Amino acid sequence: MITDPPIAVDYHCHLDLYPNFEKEFSHCTSAKVATLAVTTTPKAWPRNKELGDKSPHVRVALGLHPQLIAERAGELGLFERYFTETRFIGEVGLDASPRYYSTFGEQKRLFERVLQLCADAGDKILSIHSVRAAREVLNCVELLFAKSSSRAVLHWFTGAPADAKRAADLGCFFSVNEQMLAKPSARRIIEAIPPNQILTETDGPFVQSKGHPVKPGQVNGAIEALSKILNYSLSQTQKLILKNLAELEQHA
């Protein structure tokens, strides 16, 4: 139970990919940043869980990244073994970009298995990757989550506005970062979805700010960009994101 409420939300960050990731867990706690620490492979789960259990503000997610399926598909059994230890799942999903398209069939098989587990469990929150695969991801989510209370958060969504609207109608949330919102297409996506289904993220350390990887919880740039698109004040936008987080985690 969190007795010290968060003041910011970073709902997709790779804490374990920073040079001193133990320090980053501590930073998220002291800075009161509600952080979803995603993992890319089940083998990373035990150490991340150990650190996450010490923090009231870090949620650790069990992941199997689609870009790693060629090397990590054999870890599905390990994923299933750890699955009951967490409410949070990520990073999972599909990637149809040229570099990873050769494994797309295997990606889909594993993603559908993950979604089936989450649909059956009924209490999971997923952070989902959907590069060049928005419609395929939404087809899978719609099919398997139709009668489930598990919820999907689309991380760094780059689909068409029509896909964004469809996702919103399915109840998906969206985690957005500074780099995503810097693109003109982002406005069309944000305008296609309800404000109460938006969260902030950093996707650190992959997103750069002023030539350096963003730090966990460094979401001010995303807040500023969102406030301009939504025509909200910074304070209104911050309150909106915190309210959305509470709504997502309460009703999943």
Buried (B, 14 or more C-beta within 10 A) or exposed (E): EEEEEBEBBBBBBBBBBBEEBBEBBBBBBEBBBBBBBBBBBBEBBEBBBEBBEEBBBBBBBBBBBBBBBEEBBEBBEBBBEBBEEBBBBBBBBBBBEEEBEEBBEEBBEBBBBBBBBBBEBEEBBBBBBBBBBBBBBBEBBBEBBEEBBBBBBBBBBBBBBEBBBBBBEBBBBBBBBBBBBEEEEBBBBBEBBEBEBBBBBBBBBBBEBEEEBBBBBBBBBBBEBBBEBBEBEEEEBBEBBBEBBBEBBEEB
